Amino acid sequence: MRNHVIVSFGPDREYTFDLDEVQPMPHELARQWLDEQFTTLGCEPLRLTGKVLTADKALAIAQAVGAERFAEPAHRAWAMVYARALASLLAKPIVKVDVPAQTVGY
């Protein structure tokens, strides 16, 4: 089964992470990692209610770090952990995080 996470910052800046041959991240570890990144990066809840969904965290983190974090080889390990965490938490074969459109699709 295909397993990919795509992070898009526009048509010319789309980054695909192929997770077919990568060990799945345990669900609880993925949740903790995403929560930690959200807090460390100073991300704010997108909803007025303050409720933060996994998709909201994915968008906020990608927006906070910017396209360079996904594009540069020096940050490849971090980007793969991000992709593994999303794949684990969302449990979908293909996840697309579209930062400009503020959407997460499956």
WOTAFEN-V722310 format. One record per pair of residues at least 6 apart in sequence whose C-alpha atoms are under 7 Angstrom apart, sorted by the first residue. I is the first residue (numbers start at 0). J is the second residue. D is the distance in whole Angstrom. If there is no record, write none. Layout:
BEGIN
I;J;D, I;J;D
END
This chain:
BEGIN
1;19;6, 1;92;6, 2;17;6, 2;18;5, 2;19;5, 2;92;4, 2;93;6, 3;15;7, 3;16;6, 3;17;5, 3;18;6, 3;92;6, 3;93;5, 3;94;6, 4;15;6, 4;16;5, 4;17;7, 4;82;6, 4;86;7, 4;93;6, 4;94;5, 4;95;6, 5;13;7, 5;14;6, 5;15;4, 5;16;6, 5;94;6, 5;95;5, 5;96;6, 6;13;6, 6;14;5, 6;15;6, 6;95;6, 6;96;5, 6;97;6, 7;13;4, 7;14;6, 7;96;6, 7;97;5, 7;98;6, 8;66;6, 8;97;6, 8;98;5, 8;99;6, 9;99;7, 14;69;7, 14;70;7, 16;79;7, 16;82;7, 23;83;7, 23;87;7, 24;83;6, 24;84;6, 24;87;6, 25;87;7, 26;87;6, 26;88;6, 29;84;4, 29;87;7, 29;88;7, 30;88;7, 33;84;7, 36;60;7, 37;56;6, 37;60;6, 40;63;7, 42;59;6, 42;60;7, 44;50;7, 44;51;6, 45;55;7, 54;103;6, 58;96;7, 58;98;6, 58;101;7, 62;98;6, 68;74;6, 68;78;7, 69;75;7, 69;78;6, 91;105;6, 93;105;6, 94;103;7, 94;104;6, 94;105;5, 95;103;6, 95;104;5, 95;105;6, 96;102;6, 96;103;5, 96;104;7, 97;103;6
END
